[in-house]
Amino acid sequence: MRAILIFLRSLFVSVCVYVGAMVLFPTVPVRFSAKAAAFIFAALMMWLPPSMSPARAETALLALGDSLTAGYGVPQGQSYPDKLEAALRAKGHAVRVINAGVSGDTSAGGRARLGWVLGDNPDAMIVALGGNDALRGLPPSQMYENLDAILKTLKEKGVAVLLAGMQAPPNLGPEYTHAFNDVYRRLVEKYDVVFYPFLLEGVAAEPALNQGDGIHPTGAGYDVLVANILPSVEKLLSRVGG
């Protein structure tokens, strides 16, 4: 839809420029008026804001999350957004992955930052929040409200979404765990987003793939994370512009 709107804006501008050239230079042969119009149009495209310029060649995919997204404890360039961009490009996808992870972020923090990160004009977004809500024992009802607000805004903006779930620590008890897991289920049903049930699938509880804290993946752990989530991300990309 966004690509169609941008095309229509560009078509409108080109028509206006051509008509303007004909009015300003009525005695000039049509072929020269057309060339003048094309020159003016190209100049305008250089000065128009990004939202009104022709569709960009690459897709902007933003990863909204906490320290697991930010790449806590690993060298620069080793976070999962970095590795995901490389994996997507290796498969022929023209995608730029923007790392919008902040260590310690809860669902409330992600909600508070949403307006700011949307300034990057993403076409699609991976929302991976909730882990710190569980670690702090925050009410799942609050987490639902925050994630619901995020997904509602993204739907209104036409941004395709992949919701990545987390798991609550077992020491919080079965009642909390059920309520926590139910948050993701309800949101997926409500918004029909692409769902990846557990961001750390294949990585959690694997000592060789995690740092000393047993929570944050190593570079090798992020390799596994990316390999596992990649099919879901490609499904997400298929929804861009739909």
N, C-alpha and C positions, 0 to 999 in steps of 0.2 A: 504493500500500500504506500509506504513512504517513497519508494522508488518511482511509483506512478505519479505521485503528487509533485515530486521534483521534476519529472519529465514534463508534466503539464505546465509547471511554472516556466521552465526553459522554453517550451514551445510558445507560450504566451509572450514572453520577452522577445523572442526572435520575430514573431509576427509584428509586434509593436514597432520594433526597430526597423523592419523592412518597410512598413507603411510610413514610418517617419521619414525614412530616406527618400521615398517616392514623393512625399509632400514637400520636403525641403529642397529636393533637386528634381523638379518636374520635367526639366528639359534634358536631363541626363538619360542616355539610353538605359533600358531596363537592365542589361547585363552589368553595367557599371554600378547601378543602384544596388543590385544584388550583392556585388562585391563590397560596396560601402557598408551595406547592412551587415554582412558577415564580419567585416572588420570591427564594426561598432559592437556587435554581439560578443565577439571574442574579448574585447576590452571590458565590457560589462561583466562578463563571467569572472574576470580576474579580480574584480572589486566587490562582487556580491558576497554576502556572508555565506559560510559553509552550508547553512540550512537551505539556501536557495540555489546553490550551484548544482551542476549535474551530478548524478549518482556516483559516489566514490567507487574506486576499483576494488577496494578491499572492505571486508566486513569488520566492524568494530565489536569485539566481544569483551564485555567487562566482567571481571570476577570479583564479586562483592563477598567479603568474608572476614575471618579473624586471623589469628596467627598461622593457622594451617594454610591459608591463602597467601598471607604476606611472605611466608617462607622463613619463619623464625628458626634461627640456628643454622641455616645453610648459606653458603656463599651466594653472592649476587649472581643472578642468572640461573639459579638452581631451584627456584620455587615452582610450584605446579603450573601457574599461569605461563611462566617462561617456557617450561617444557611442553606445555600444551600447544602453545603457538608453533613451536618447532615441529611437533608431531602433526599438526594440522597442515602446515605448509609442506611437509614431506609427502602428504597425501594429496597435494594439489589444491588445497583450500587457501584462497587469498584472505587470510584472517589476521587481524592485529588483536592480540589479547592484552587487555589493560588490567594491571594488578591493583585492585582497590581493597586489598586486605589490610586490616589494622589489628595488631596484636591486642588481645584482651577484649575485643569487641563482642558485645552481646547483640541480640536481635534489636534491642532498643537503640544501641549505638549505630547499627546499620541503618535503621529507620531514620535516625537523626541526620545521617550523612547522605541520604539518598539524593536530595536535591542537588547537592554539590557534585556527586559522582555523575549525575545525569548531564552535567556540563560537558562531559566527554562525548555526548551524543551517541551512545552505544546502540547498535542494531539488535544485540542480544545480550543477555546477562545470565551468569551463573550465580545463584544466591545460595551461599553455604554458611548459614548462621544457625546458632542454637547450642553449639558445644559448650560455650561459656555460660549460657543460661543454665544448663544442666550441672556444670561443675560448681556453680554458685547456688544451686538448688532454687532457682527463681521459678515462680509459678508458671506452669505451661500455658495457663490462660493468658498471661501477659505476652508470652512468646507468640501465641497465636495472633493476638491483636497486632503486634509489631510486624510479623511476617505478612499478615493479611493486608495491612496498610501498604507495605512494600509492593506486594503483587498487584494490588488494586491500582496503584500509581503506574506501575510498569505496563499493565494492560491498557490503561488510558493513554499512555504514551506510544503504544504500538510496539513495545520492546518484547521480543520473544524471550522466554524464561526457561531455564533449567533449575529446578529446585533440588539441591543436594541435602539429604538428611544426615543427621548425626544420631548417636545413641547415648542414652543416659547411663551413668555409672550404676551398676547393680546395687550398690550400697544404699541408694535412695529408695529402694523398695519397689515392689511390683506395681503398686497403685500409681506412683509417680512415673514409672517407666511406661506404663500403658497410656497415661495422659500425655506424656511427652511424645511418644510415637504417633499418637492420634492427631497431634497438631499437623504433621506433614500429610497424613492421609486426608484429612478434611480439606486442606488447602489444595491438594492435587485434584480432588473431586470438584472443588468450587471453581478453580481457574483453568483446569485442563492443561497444566504445564507439563513439560518433560520432567520426569522424576527419576532421580538416582538415589536409591534408598539410603546408602551409607557412603559418605565421602571417602572414608578410610578403608573401604572394602579391600581385603587382601593385604592390608598394611598393618592395621591395628593388631596389637598383641604379638607381633613378629619382631623379636629383639634385633634381628639383623637389619631390619628396615626402619628402625626408630632410633632417635637420639637417646641419650642417657636418661631423660625424664620419662621415657616410655610413652610419650604422648605425641611428640612432633616427629614427622618422618625425616629421614636422611635424604640425601640426593637420590640414592637408590630406591628409597621408599616412594619418593615422588614419581620416579619412573614407573613403578607399578601402579600408582594411583592414576597417572595419565593414561596408561595402557588400558586400564579397566573402564575409565569414564569416557574414553574417546568415542565409542559408538553412540553413547547418549548425547555427546556434544555434536556429533554429526547429524543426529536427529534434530537437535535444536537448530542447527544452521539451516536445515531444510525448511524450517518454519519462518525464517527471516524473509520479510517482504510479503508474507502470505496474509 
